């Protein structure tokens, strides 16, 4: 009989394994078909989706609603807030356990009656340790604060990425205008020079087309719009410039407050570890309630909870080791706090030096831009109205070079402006 039972169990296990394999093959096939259909849809629609124009406000709104990393971060905060709200309910709510037993063996399953089934439902009450409950609640608050500050930093950096995509759109538009000008100029050249110029223009056109495709993918990735075909209206960009605020970039002016809040979280986390290490010497205060039976099939009564069966008790316990582990853990926690404070001060010192260097570079670029603009204005007044054609062409080329240098300086200034923008708390207060 035992042999038959063993063979029966083995057959059940083999059947279960076979069913799992069959179900997997079926379900992975369905998933593959779904992915394949999605790929075909993307291939078909990529070149047929009409261009839609997005201004800055619309793009920023889409960024906060559909960006994958921002949504995931926000969802994590929402989940943690829900956990915090349920903390007290979870800790205090009773649990009901059921126990079912058979008085007959497996060989007699066909002859089982209700008298052979023993069922019992037991209520389990929990009263959490007040210190542990406070510690959990405090940890939730710390985590929420940390995640909220990191979410704000993520939002600002994503916004800067979006700003750069608008700038990239402007650069692509300028390249397309220059390409059309090159094609028009090529038509005025002699046949041999015209062929070379047109070949160069075609290569430039291919490069621009590749850049536009990469730009499109970058926009869709940032805005969470699969298959989208957006044209970013760069003329709607807000003005971000700190040229007139270089002497108003201290903490008292609202700069770097987010960085201070993030640093405060790191310090508080280490202080919390020290507090826990100190409290480890205290005994655990336990409050317990016996588990009364809510229902038993052996009893004639129906579902009912007898208050007389509820008995509350409390105790205090603590195991102590005399190997110096408490002192060692406390010393380690104190060292971590000291190291955190030291590292914070070093980071602040390093950041101050870096910011001073960036501000100095910004001032130098402003001066360079002003000098180039002055030179450009003077050169324009000196355009030769007569003389050799080569001299006129050389003068125009020089003007173009100065103009390109000015644009290059402007791009450098804009990137520094965006870096300042991230840490300008008043600018994000709205």
C-alpha positions in Angstrom: 0.0 0.0 0.0 2.8 2.4 0.8 4.4 1.7 -2.6 1.1 2.7 -4.3 0.9 5.9 -2.3 4.5 6.8 -3.2 3.8 6.1 -6.9 0.6 8.2 -6.8 2.5 11.2 -5.3 5.3 10.9 -7.9 2.7 10.9 -10.6 1.0 14.0 -9.2 4.4 15.8 -9.1 5.3 14.8 -12.7 1.8 15.9 -13.9 2.2 19.3 -12.1 5.7 19.8 -13.7 4.3 18.9 -17.2 1.4 21.3 -16.8 3.7 24.1 -15.7 5.9 23.6 -18.8 2.8 23.5 -21.1 1.4 26.7 -19.5 4.8 28.5 -19.8 5.1 27.7 -23.5 1.6 28.9 -24.1 1.9 32.2 -22.2 5.4 33.0 -23.5 4.0 32.6 -27.0 1.2 35.1 -26.2 3.7 37.6 -24.8 6.0 37.2 -27.8 3.1 37.9 -30.2 2.2 41.0 -28.2 5.8 42.3 -28.4 6.0 41.5 -32.1 2.7 43.3 -32.8 4.1 46.3 -30.9 7.3 46.3 -33.0 5.3 46.1 -36.2 3.1 49.0 -35.1 6.1 51.1 -34.3 7.7 50.3 -37.6 4.5 51.2 -39.5 3.7 54.4 -37.7 7.2 55.8 -37.3 7.3 57.6 -40.6 3.6 58.4 -40.8 3.0 60.1 -37.5 2.4 63.8 -38.2 4.5 66.4 -36.5 3.0 68.1 -33.4 4.3 71.3 -32.0 5.0 71.6 -28.2 5.7 74.8 -26.5 7.6 74.9 -23.2 4.7 74.8 -20.8 3.0 71.9 -22.6 6.3 69.9 -22.7 7.0 70.6 -19.0 3.5 69.4 -18.1 4.0 66.2 -20.2 7.4 65.7 -18.5 5.9 65.6 -15.0 2.9 63.4 -16.1 4.6 60.8 -18.3 8.4 60.7 -17.6 9.1 57.1 -16.5 11.6 57.8 -13.8 9.7 60.7 -12.3 6.5 58.6 -12.2 8.3 55.7 -10.6 9.8 58.0 -8.0 6.3 59.5 -7.3 4.8 56.1 -7.0 7.4 55.0 -4.5 6.6 58.0 -2.3 2.8 57.4 -2.6 3.3 53.7 -1.6 5.5 54.7 1.4 2.9 57.2 2.5 0.2 54.5 2.4 2.4 52.2 4.4 2.9 54.9 7.0 -0.8 55.5 7.3 -1.5 51.8 7.8 1.3 51.4 10.3 -0.9 51.7 13.4 -3.7 49.7 11.9 -1.3 47.0 10.9 0.4 46.8 14.2 -2.9 46.8 16.3 -5.3 44.8 14.0 -6.0 41.2 15.2 -5.3 38.3 13.0 -7.4 35.2 12.6 -5.8 31.8 12.1 -7.6 28.6 11.0 -6.5 25.1 11.8 -8.1 22.1 10.1 -7.2 18.5 10.9 -8.4 15.0 9.9 -8.8 12.1 12.3 -8.7 9.6 9.4 -5.7 8.5 7.3 -5.3 9.1 3.6 -6.3 5.5 2.9 -9.7 6.2 4.3 -10.5 9.4 2.5 -13.6 7.9 0.9 -15.2 7.2 4.3 -14.6 10.7 5.8 -17.6 12.3 7.6 -18.0 15.7 9.2 -17.2 14.1 12.6 -13.7 13.3 11.3 -12.9 17.0 10.6 -11.6 19.2 13.4 -11.6 22.9 12.7 -10.6 25.7 14.9 -10.3 29.5 14.4 -8.0 31.4 16.7 -7.8 35.2 17.2 -4.3 36.7 17.6 -4.1 40.2 19.2 -0.9 42.2 19.0 0.2 45.2 21.0 3.4 46.6 19.6 6.3 47.7 21.6 5.8 51.5 22.0 9.5 52.1 21.4 9.6 50.0 18.3 6.4 51.6 17.0 7.9 55.0 17.5 11.1 53.9 15.7 9.2 52.6 12.7 7.1 55.8 12.5 10.2 58.0 12.7 11.9 55.9 10.1 9.0 56.4 7.7 9.1 60.1 8.2 12.8 60.2 7.5 12.5 58.1 4.4 9.6 60.2 3.1 11.5 63.4 3.6 14.5 62.0 1.9 12.5 60.7 -1.1 10.7 64.0 -1.4 13.9 65.9 -1.6 15.4 63.5 -4.1 12.2 63.7 -6.2 12.6 67.5 -6.3 16.2 67.2 -7.4 15.1 64.6 -10.1 12.4 67.0 -11.3 14.9 69.9 -11.6 17.5 67.8 -13.5 14.8 66.4 -15.8 13.7 70.0 -16.5 17.2 71.0 -17.4 17.4 68.0 -19.8 14.1 69.2 -21.4 15.5 72.7 -21.7 18.6 71.3 -23.5 16.3 69.4 -25.9 14.7 72.7 -26.8 18.1 74.2 -27.4 19.0 71.2 -29.5 15.8 71.8 -31.6 17.0 75.4 -32.2 20.4 74.2 -33.3 18.9 71.7 -35.7 16.7 74.4 -37.2 19.7 76.6 -37.7 21.6 73.8 -39.3 18.8 73.2 -41.8 18.8 76.9 -42.7 22.5 76.8 -43.3 22.1 73.7 -45.4 19.6 75.4 -47.7 21.9 78.4 -47.9 24.8 76.1 -48.9 22.7 74.5 -51.6 21.8 77.9 -53.0 25.4 79.0 -53.0 26.5 75.8 -54.7 24.3 76.6 -57.7 26.3 79.8 -58.3 29.6 78.0 -58.5 31.3 76.6 -61.6 30.4 73.0 -62.6 33.5 71.4 -60.9 33.1 73.3 -57.6 29.4 72.9 -57.7 29.6 69.1 -57.7 31.9 69.1 -54.7 29.7 71.6 -52.9 26.5 69.5 -53.6 28.2 66.3 -52.4 29.2 68.1 -49.2 25.6 69.4 -48.8 24.2 65.9 -49.2 26.5 64.5 -46.5 25.5 67.4 -44.3 21.8 66.6 -45.0 22.3 63.0 -43.9 24.0 64.0 -40.7 21.2 66.4 -39.9 18.6 63.7 -40.6 20.4 61.3 -38.3 20.6 64.0 -35.6 16.9 64.6 -36.0 16.1 60.9 -35.5 18.3 60.8 -32.3 16.6 64.0 -31.2 13.2 62.5 -31.7 14.0 59.4 -29.6 15.5 61.6 -26.8 12.3 63.6 -26.7 10.1 60.5 -26.6 12.2 59.0 -23.9 12.1 62.1 -21.7 8.3 62.7 -22.3 7.3 59.1 -22.2 5.6 59.4 -25.6 6.3 56.2 -27.6 6.1 56.9 -31.4 5.7 60.7 -30.8 6.8 63.1 -33.4 7.3 66.4 -31.6 8.7 69.7 -32.7 9.8 71.8 -29.7 9.0 75.5 -30.1 12.3 76.8 -28.8 11.0 80.4 -29.1 8.7 79.7 -26.1 11.7 78.9 -23.8 11.8 80.9 -20.6 14.8 83.1 -20.1 17.3 81.6 -17.7 20.2 84.0 -17.0 22.1 84.8 -13.9 24.3 87.4 -15.4 22.8 90.1 -13.1 22.7 87.8 -10.0 26.3 86.7 -9.6 26.6 88.6 -6.3 23.3 87.2 -5.0 24.0 83.5 -5.0 24.5 82.7 -1.3 22.4 80.5 1.0 20.7 83.7 2.3 19.5 84.3 -1.2 18.0 80.9 -1.5 20.7 79.1 -3.4 21.7 75.6 -2.5 18.9 75.0 0.1 17.9 71.8 -1.5 21.5 70.5 -1.2 21.4 71.4 2.5 18.2 69.6 3.0 19.6 66.4 1.4 22.7 66.7 3.5 20.5 67.1 6.6 18.8 63.8 5.8 22.2 62.0 5.6 23.2 63.5 9.0 19.9 62.6 10.6 20.2 59.1 9.4 23.5 58.7 11.1 22.2 60.3 14.3 19.2 57.9 14.2 21.7 55.0 14.1 23.5 56.4 17.1 20.2 56.8 19.0 19.3 53.2 18.3 22.7 52.0 19.4 22.3 53.9 22.7 18.8 52.5 23.3 20.0 49.0 22.7 21.0 48.8 26.3 17.4 49.2 27.5 15.3 46.1 28.0 12.5 45.3 25.6 9.0 46.1 27.0 6.6 43.5 25.7 2.8 43.6 26.0 1.0 40.4 25.0 -2.5 38.9 24.8 -3.2 35.3 24.8 -4.8 33.9 21.6 -8.5 33.1 22.4 -10.4 30.6 20.3 -13.0 32.2 18.1 -14.5 28.9 17.0 -13.9 25.2 17.5 -15.7 22.3 15.9 -15.4 20.4 19.2 -17.5 23.0 20.9 -21.3 23.3 20.6 -21.2 27.1 20.4 -21.1 29.0 17.2 -18.6 31.7 16.3 -18.1 33.8 19.5 -15.3 35.4 21.4 -15.5 34.9 25.1 -14.1 38.0 26.9 -13.1 35.9 29.8 -10.6 34.1 27.7 -8.8 37.3 26.9 -5.8 37.8 29.2 -3.3 40.6 28.8 0.2 40.3 30.2 3.4 42.3 30.0 7.1 41.6 30.5 10.5 43.2 30.2 13.4 41.2 29.0 16.9 41.9 27.8 19.8 39.6 27.1 23.2 41.1 27.9 26.6 40.0 26.6 29.8 40.8 28.4 32.0 40.6 25.3 32.0 44.4 24.8 29.7 44.3 21.8 27.5 47.1 23.1 30.4 49.4 23.6 31.8 48.4 20.2 28.5 49.1 18.4 28.0 52.4 20.2 31.6 53.5 19.3 31.0 52.5 15.7 27.8 54.6 15.6 29.5 57.6 17.1 32.3 57.2 14.6 29.8 57.2 11.7 28.2 60.4 13.0 31.6 62.1 13.3 32.6 60.8 9.8 29.3 62.0 8.3 29.8 65.5 9.9 33.4 65.7 8.7 32.4 64.6 5.1 29.6 67.1 5.0 32.0 69.9 5.9 34.5 68.7 3.4 31.8 68.5 0.7 30.7 72.1 1.5 34.3 73.4 1.4 34.9 71.6 -2.0 31.5 72.9 -3.3 32.3 76.5 -2.3 35.6 76.4 -4.2 33.9 74.8 -7.2 31.1 77.4 -7.3 33.6 80.3 -6.9 35.5 78.9 -9.9 32.2 78.5 -12.0 31.2 82.1 -11.1 34.7 83.3 -12.1 34.4 81.4 -15.4 31.0 82.9 -16.0 32.3 86.5 -15.5 35.2 85.8 -17.9 32.7 84.5 -20.5 30.5 87.5 -20.1 33.6 89.7 -20.7 34.6 87.6 -23.7 31.1 87.9 -25.2 31.1 91.7 -24.7 34.5 92.0 -26.4 33.4 89.8 -29.3 30.2 91.7 -29.8 32.1 95.0 -29.8 34.6 93.6 -32.3 31.7 92.4 -34.5 30.0 95.8 -34.5 33.3 97.5 -35.5 34.0 95.0 -38.2 30.6 95.5 -39.7 31.3 99.2 -40.0 34.6 98.4 -41.9 33.0 96.3 -44.7 34.9 97.2 -47.9 32.5 98.6 -50.4 35.0 98.3 -53.2 38.2 96.5 -54.0 39.1 92.9 -54.7 36.3 90.3 -54.4 38.6 88.0 -52.4 39.0 90.8 -49.8 35.3 91.2 -49.5 34.8 87.5 -49.1 37.5 87.2 -46.5 35.9 90.1 -44.5 32.5 88.3 -44.5 34.2 85.1 -43.5 35.8 86.9 -40.6 32.4 88.3 -39.5 31.0 84.7 -39.6 33.8 83.4 -37.5 33.3 86.2 -34.9 29.5 85.4 -34.9 30.2 81.7 -34.4 32.5 82.5 -31.5 29.8 84.6 -29.9 27.3 81.8 -30.3 29.8 79.4 -28.7 30.3 81.7 -25.7 26.5 82.0 -25.4 26.1 78.2 -25.3 28.7 78.0 -22.5 26.9 80.7 -20.5 23.6 79.0 -21.0 24.9 75.7 -19.6 26.3 77.5 -16.5 22.9 79.3 -16.2 21.1 75.9 -16.2 23.5 74.6 -13.5 22.8 77.6 -11.3 19.0 77.1 -12.0 19.0 73.7 -10.5 20.1 75.0 -7.1 18.1 78.3 -7.2 15.3 77.4 -4.8 13.2 80.6 -5.2 13.1 79.8 -9.0 11.3 76.5 -8.2 9.0 77.8 -5.5 6.1 78.1 -7.9 
